[in-house]
Amino acid sequence: MQEEIEKKILEKIEDLRVFLAIEGGDIEFIQYKDGYVYVKLLGRCANCGFLDVTLKETIESYLQEEIPEIKGVINVSL
């Protein structure tokens, strides 16, 4: 089950990557654990003033709509 969900997440992140690239950003999948997707926003998205809005209203909403098992999305600043 975990592997299936991660595969779906990776597919959907590819869809999001196209959207984020328009604004000069990118997204990297870190892990899926306990219902949460950990990602790292890159490029212009990493320092954008709308980072929280993009994360919750775009990325999290899209992933939860497509994969109901997801409880939330967390940006990891490494």
N, C-alpha and C positions, 0 to 999 in steps of 0.2 A: 504493500500500500504506500509506504513512504517513497519508494522509488518511482511509483506511478505519479504521485503528486509532484515530486521534484521534476519529472520529465515534463509534465503539463506546465509547471511554473517556468521552466526554461523556454518552452515554446511561446508562452505569453509574454515573457520578458523580451523576446525577439520582436514581437509586435510593438511593445512599448519603446524599444530602442529607436525605431524609425521616428516615432513621435518626438522623442527627446532630442534626437539628432537635428531636427529642424531648428531648435533653439541653441544648438551647440553643446548639448549635454549627452550623457550616456548613463547606463545603469549596469551594474555588475551583480550577479547573484552570488551571495555568500553561503547561505544555508537555509534549510527549512527545519525548524525544530519546535516541537510542542504547539503546532498550529500557527507559528509565526514565520514569516519570510524575512530574512535578513538580507539587505541589499546595500550596495554602496553607490551613491549617486556621484557621477564623475563630470568632468568638464565644467561648463557654465552652470550646470545644475547643482554642483557641489557648494557653490557660494551664492546662489541665487536667494534673494529676499523672499521668494515664493516657494522655497524648498518644502516647507511643511504643507502648504496647500497642494503642491504637485504630488507629494508623497501620499497624503490622505485622500484627496478628492480625485486624483487621476490614477495613480499606481495602485493604491490599496483598493479603491472602489472597483477598478477593472479586474484585478486578480480575484477579489472576493466574488464578483459576479460570475466569473468563469470557473472558479474553483471554490466551492462552498466550504471546504474544510479549513480554509485560511481564516484565522482570527484577526490578523493584522499584519502590517508591514513595518519593519523597523530599519531606519537608515543607520548604517554603521560607519562612523568616521574613523578610519584607520590611519 
